[in-house]
Amino acid sequence: MKRKWEIEKIKDSKQFKKSANIILRNRIESLLDFTDKYFQDLSVENLHDVRIALRRVRYSMELFIVCYDKKIFLKFYNKVQLLQDLSGNVRDVDISLENINSLRSQNHIGIDDEIIKKANEKKIVLEEKFNLELMKFSSGRVLKDFLKLLS
């Protein structure tokens, strides 16, 4: 089944696959570097860097599906997509909290502390889920199997 992001006229060739291997290995190495940095310091900035790296991996992959075994490729792609979605959920709560706090301070609006508390609790749960999935990904079989394709 063709995915909405697949480009029909791109054909696999030796040179194209060689380029794909270089690009994807670079993108994945960058993601892993940002992941290490994130786990050393779970800051909003480092999470943002991981999110950008995930996007770069995912969107680069979309160009090169013709070069690889689809089963292994799609397992990896789906894991990257899941991580991108989970990190986006964390970021959405961060943005909401920033906006709420900005409204409070700039406009002197009384916002119930219970709302802030619930948002922070939700953020913690989402972060824990994301962190667990990111740890499993970084040392998992899906990554190892995909990296073998890039050899």
CYANA upper distance limits for C-alpha pairs under 8 A (distance plus 0.5 A):
  2 LYS  CA      6 GLU  CA      7.03
  5 TRP  CA     62 GLU  CA      6.92
  6 GLU  CA     62 GLU  CA      6.95
  6 GLU  CA     63 LEU  CA      7.57
  6 GLU  CA     65 ILE  CA      7.98
  7 ILE  CA     63 LEU  CA      7.73
 10 ILE  CA     66 VAL  CA      7.94
 11 LYS  CA     66 VAL  CA      7.10
 12 ASP  CA     16 PHE  CA      6.79
 12 ASP  CA     17 LYS  CA      7.12
 12 ASP  CA     66 VAL  CA      6.16
 12 ASP  CA     67 CYS  CA      5.85
 13 SER  CA     17 LYS  CA      6.55
 13 SER  CA     67 CYS  CA      8.23
 14 LYS  CA     18 LYS  CA      6.64
 15 GLN  CA     19 SER  CA      6.71
 16 PHE  CA     20 ALA  CA      6.59
 16 PHE  CA     67 CYS  CA      8.31
 17 LYS  CA     21 ASN  CA      6.53
 17 LYS  CA     64 PHE  CA      8.18
 17 LYS  CA     67 CYS  CA      6.13
 18 LYS  CA     22 ILE  CA      6.91
 19 SER  CA     23 ILE  CA      6.64
 20 ALA  CA     24 LEU  CA      6.39
 20 ALA  CA     64 PHE  CA      6.70
 20 ALA  CA     67 CYS  CA      8.19
 21 ASN  CA     25 ARG  CA      6.35
 21 ASN  CA    150 LEU  CA      5.43
 21 ASN  CA    151 SER  CA      7.85
 22 ILE  CA     26 ASN  CA      6.63
 22 ILE  CA    150 LEU  CA      8.38
 23 ILE  CA     27 ARG  CA      6.69
 23 ILE  CA     60 SER  CA      8.16
 24 LEU  CA     28 ILE  CA      6.50
 24 LEU  CA     57 VAL  CA      7.19
 24 LEU  CA     60 SER  CA      7.39
 24 LEU  CA     61 MET  CA      7.45
 24 LEU  CA    150 LEU  CA      8.27
 25 ARG  CA     29 GLU  CA      6.50
 25 ARG  CA    147 LEU  CA      7.98
 25 ARG  CA    150 LEU  CA      7.37
 26 ASN  CA     30 SER  CA      6.65
 27 ARG  CA     31 LEU  CA      6.72
 27 ARG  CA     53 ALA  CA      7.54
 27 ARG  CA     56 ARG  CA      7.06
 27 ARG  CA     57 VAL  CA      5.87
 28 ILE  CA     32 LEU  CA      6.65
 28 ILE  CA     53 ALA  CA      8.43
 28 ILE  CA     57 VAL  CA      6.80
 29 GLU  CA     33 ASP  CA      6.66
 30 SER  CA     34 PHE  CA      6.73
 30 SER  CA     53 ALA  CA      7.21
 31 LEU  CA     35 THR  CA      6.51
 31 LEU  CA     50 VAL  CA      6.84
 31 LEU  CA     53 ALA  CA      5.46
 31 LEU  CA     54 LEU  CA      6.94
 31 LEU  CA     57 VAL  CA      8.15
 32 LEU  CA     36 ASP  CA      6.68
 32 LEU  CA    138 SER  CA      7.57
 33 ASP  CA     37 LYS  CA      6.81
 34 PHE  CA     38 TYR  CA      6.50
 34 PHE  CA     46 ASN  CA      7.60
 34 PHE  CA     49 ASP  CA      6.86
 34 PHE  CA     50 VAL  CA      6.02
 34 PHE  CA     53 ALA  CA      7.93
 35 THR  CA     39 PHE  CA      6.76
 35 THR  CA     50 VAL  CA      6.57
 35 THR  CA    134 LEU  CA      8.35
 36 ASP  CA     40 GLN  CA      6.84
 37 LYS  CA     41 ASP  CA      6.88
 37 LYS  CA     46 ASN  CA      7.35
 38 TYR  CA     42 LEU  CA      5.69
 38 TYR  CA     43 SER  CA      7.46
 38 TYR  CA     46 ASN  CA      5.47
 38 TYR  CA     47 LEU  CA      6.71
 38 TYR  CA     50 VAL  CA      7.82
 41 ASP  CA     46 ASN  CA      7.68
 42 LEU  CA     46 ASN  CA      7.04
 42 LEU  CA     47 LEU  CA      7.43
 43 SER  CA     47 LEU  CA      6.76
 44 VAL  CA     48 HIS  CA      6.66
 45 GLU  CA     49 ASP  CA      6.87
 46 ASN  CA     50 VAL  CA      6.82
 47 LEU  CA     51 ARG  CA      6.72
 47 LEU  CA     87 SER  CA      7.94
 48 HIS  CA     52 ILE  CA      6.79
 48 HIS  CA     91 ARG  CA      8.39
 49 ASP  CA     53 ALA  CA      6.69
 50 VAL  CA     54 LEU  CA      6.59
 51 ARG  CA     55 ARG  CA      6.79
 51 ARG  CA     84 GLN  CA      6.66
 51 ARG  CA     87 SER  CA      6.82
 51 ARG  CA     88 GLY  CA      7.97
 52 ILE  CA     56 ARG  CA      6.74
 53 ALA  CA     57 VAL  CA      6.73
 54 LEU  CA     58 ARG  CA      6.60
 54 LEU  CA     80 VAL  CA      6.86
 54 LEU  CA     81 GLN  CA      8.34
 54 LEU  CA     83 LEU  CA      7.96
 54 LEU  CA     84 GLN  CA      6.48
 55 ARG  CA     59 TYR  CA      6.43
 55 ARG  CA     84 GLN  CA      7.37
 56 ARG  CA     60 SER  CA      6.39
 57 VAL  CA     61 MET  CA      6.56
 57 VAL  CA     80 VAL  CA      8.16
 58 ARG  CA     62 GLU  CA      7.02
 58 ARG  CA     77 TYR  CA      6.95
 58 ARG  CA     80 VAL  CA      6.87
 58 ARG  CA     81 GLN  CA      7.35
 59 TYR  CA     63 LEU  CA      7.73
 60 SER  CA     64 PHE  CA      7.67
 61 MET  CA     65 ILE  CA      6.95
 61 MET  CA     77 TYR  CA      7.83
 64 PHE  CA     68 TYR  CA      8.00
 65 ILE  CA     70 LYS  CA      7.44
 65 ILE  CA     73 PHE  CA      7.53
 66 VAL  CA     70 LYS  CA      8.46
 68 TYR  CA     72 ILE  CA      8.34
 68 TYR  CA     73 PHE  CA      6.85
 68 TYR  CA    149 LEU  CA      7.56
 69 ASP  CA     73 PHE  CA      6.48
 70 LYS  CA     74 LEU  CA      6.27
 71 LYS  CA     75 LYS  CA      6.78
 72 ILE  CA     76 PHE  CA      6.88
 72 ILE  CA    142 VAL  CA      8.11
 72 ILE  CA    145 ASP  CA      7.49
 72 ILE  CA    146 PHE  CA      6.83
 73 PHE  CA     77 TYR  CA      6.54
 73 PHE  CA    146 PHE  CA      7.10
 74 LEU  CA     78 ASN  CA      6.28
 75 LYS  CA     79 LYS  CA      6.80
 75 LYS  CA    142 VAL  CA      7.19
 76 PHE  CA     80 VAL  CA      6.78
 76 PHE  CA    142 VAL  CA      6.23
 76 PHE  CA    143 LEU  CA      7.04
 76 PHE  CA    146 PHE  CA      7.05
 77 TYR  CA     81 GLN  CA      6.62
 78 ASN  CA     82 LEU  CA      6.58
 79 LYS  CA     83 LEU  CA      6.75
 79 LYS  CA    137 PHE  CA      8.06
 80 VAL  CA     84 GLN  CA      6.61
 81 GLN  CA     85 ASP  CA      6.67
 82 LEU  CA     86 LEU  CA      6.63
 83 LEU  CA     87 SER  CA      6.51
 83 LEU  CA    130 PHE  CA      7.28
 83 LEU  CA    133 GLU  CA      7.54
 83 LEU  CA    134 LEU  CA      7.31
 84 GLN  CA     88 GLY  CA      6.59
 85 ASP  CA     89 ASN  CA      6.81
 86 LEU  CA     90 VAL  CA      7.06
 86 LEU  CA    126 LEU  CA      7.75
 86 LEU  CA    129 LYS  CA      8.20
 86 LEU  CA    130 PHE  CA      6.08
 87 SER  CA     91 ARG  CA      6.69
 87 SER  CA    127 GLU  CA      8.28
 87 SER  CA    130 PHE  CA      6.78
 88 GLY  CA     92 ASP  CA      6.52
 89 ASN  CA     93 VAL  CA      7.08
 89 ASN  CA    126 LEU  CA      7.47
 90 VAL  CA     94 ASP  CA      6.87
 90 VAL  CA    123 LYS  CA      6.45
 90 VAL  CA    126 LEU  CA      6.26
 90 VAL  CA    127 GLU  CA      6.56
 90 VAL  CA    130 PHE  CA      8.50
 91 ARG  CA     95 ILE  CA      6.68
 92 ASP  CA     96 SER  CA      6.69
 93 VAL  CA     97 LEU  CA      6.63
 93 VAL  CA    119 ALA  CA      7.27
 93 VAL  CA    120 ASN  CA      8.49
 93 VAL  CA    122 LYS  CA      8.23
 93 VAL  CA    123 LYS  CA      6.54
 94 ASP  CA     98 GLU  CA      6.69
 94 ASP  CA    123 LYS  CA      7.92
 95 ILE  CA     99 ASN  CA      6.61
 96 SER  CA    100 ILE  CA      6.60
 97 LEU  CA    101 ASN  CA      6.54
 97 LEU  CA    116 ILE  CA      7.61
 97 LEU  CA    119 ALA  CA      7.60
 97 LEU  CA    120 ASN  CA      8.46
 98 GLU  CA    102 SER  CA      6.51
 99 ASN  CA    103 LEU  CA      6.62
100 ILE  CA    104 ARG  CA      6.69
100 ILE  CA    111 ILE  CA      8.39
101 ASN  CA    105 SER  CA      6.69
102 SER  CA    106 GLN  CA      6.30
102 SER  CA    107 ASN  CA      8.38
103 LEU  CA    107 ASN  CA      5.96
103 LEU  CA    108 HIS  CA      7.56
103 LEU  CA    109 ILE  CA      6.88
104 ARG  CA    108 HIS  CA      5.54
104 ARG  CA    109 ILE  CA      5.26
104 ARG  CA    110 GLY  CA      6.90
104 ARG  CA    111 ILE  CA      7.17
105 SER  CA    109 ILE  CA      7.82
111 ILE  CA    115 ILE  CA      7.90
112 ASP  CA    116 ILE  CA      7.72
113 ASP  CA    117 LYS  CA      6.65
114 GLU  CA    118 LYS  CA      6.56
115 ILE  CA    119 ALA  CA      6.66
116 ILE  CA    120 ASN  CA      6.64
117 LYS  CA    121 GLU  CA      6.67
118 LYS  CA    122 LYS  CA      6.62
119 ALA  CA    123 LYS  CA      6.63
120 ASN  CA    124 ILE  CA      6.75
121 GLU  CA    125 VAL  CA      6.93
122 LYS  CA    126 LEU  CA      6.68
123 LYS  CA    127 GLU  CA      6.43
124 ILE  CA    128 GLU  CA      6.58
125 VAL  CA    129 LYS  CA      6.79
126 LEU  CA    130 PHE  CA      6.62
127 GLU  CA    131 ASN  CA      6.38
128 GLU  CA    132 LEU  CA      6.56
129 LYS  CA    133 GLU  CA      6.75
130 PHE  CA    134 LEU  CA      6.49
131 ASN  CA    135 MET  CA      6.57
132 LEU  CA    136 LYS  CA      6.72
133 GLU  CA    137 PHE  CA      6.53
134 LEU  CA    138 SER  CA      6.58
135 MET  CA    139 SER  CA      7.04
136 LYS  CA    140 GLY  CA      5.88
137 PHE  CA    141 ARG  CA      8.32
137 PHE  CA    142 VAL  CA      7.63
137 PHE  CA    143 LEU  CA      7.00
138 SER  CA    143 LEU  CA      7.43
139 SER  CA    143 LEU  CA      7.82
139 SER  CA    144 LYS  CA      8.32
140 GLY  CA    144 LYS  CA      7.06
141 ARG  CA    145 ASP  CA      6.40
142 VAL  CA    146 PHE  CA      6.73
143 LEU  CA    147 LEU  CA      6.60
144 LYS  CA    148 LYS  CA      6.88
145 ASP  CA    149 LEU  CA      7.38
146 PHE  CA    150 LEU  CA      7.44
147 LEU  CA    151 SER  CA      7.48
